[in-house]
């Protein structure tokens, strides 16, 4: 790289370098990117004037003058993620560092009605107004749905978990007036996990919520497949001619390992299920969970055989799996002909709001790429 590059290109390269590397000095930026020190200084000053980066003190001296520490201003831009499920609505506001600035989760059954969207609009406006004085700092709104989304991120090509009309995208425009796009919920959760964990290798994210889905990722990129159906792990058949799935087929993983397979025994309360399980006093609950893990192990082993990478247990159930991870790994390893170590099975970083955060990440990624 040399000084013939335009200012905007150099500024973008410097900003992205700081974003992905955390803190750095002027000299390190210059050396790494191959930009002269005067050009580096000019662009750093310009970025500071725009409020995009800031001084964060000084590095320890190595014998000469102490070098200034530069870092990105995480709240210079924000994005909103909205996750819509059958019975819950989650709204999060995140900054560039993926910190959740504000959030709201409420139990409200989805209905494509004025009443439902009026509540969504009110909660959205409350969060944004309370935290963003300058609306231009809001990059956009990612909307996570339990549906298969078209390549334009404006059309829904398949939806059975919640009823969505063909004009659902335009319906949103009556209530949200900033840029917005649709994203699959499990893919969004996987993306959030990938960014949060800073994975550089391939990884599979298995979402275990009111429905089962997932994502196959390479670093920060999702492999969506030829028809945007990549990661529909919930429809892997684990029991031929088994339980009826919501898709109309029998024996799907979703029918055995969605959260309802557990919460049906605690009137829809997953937290209560795991509290009873932890007490070790209810043999019925213990047996139900053991059966759940046996079925889940079949799916996890299949994914390991297919992708040969780490597998992250996420979603509402995944958030509770830490205390049972060793037992589950043993169940999965029994099915694995090649390995005796189940450390490739991990638990998600995001215990809540992963789909909402992941939907918002789209706008942050777009901002970074085009800065």
Buried (B, 14 or more C-beta within 10 A) or exposed (E): EEEEBEEEEBBBBBBBBBBEEEEBBBEBBBEBBEBEEEBBBBBBEBBBEEEBBBEBEEBEEEEEEEBBBBBBBBBBBBBBBBBBBEEBBBBBBBBBEBEBBBBBBEEBEBEEEEEBBEBBBEBBEEBBEEBBEEEEBBBBBBBBBBBBBBEEBBBBEBBBBBEBEEEBBEBBEEBBEBEBBBBBBBBBBBBBBBBBBEBEEBBBBBBBBBBBBBBBBBEBEBEBEEEBEBBBBBBBBBBEEBBEBBBEBBBBBBBBBBBBBBBEBBEBEBEBBBEBBEEEEEEEBBEBBEEBBBBBBBBBBBBBEEBEBBBBBBBBBBBBBEEBBEEBBEBBBEBBEEEEEBEBBBBBBBEBBBBBBBBBBBBBBBBBEEB
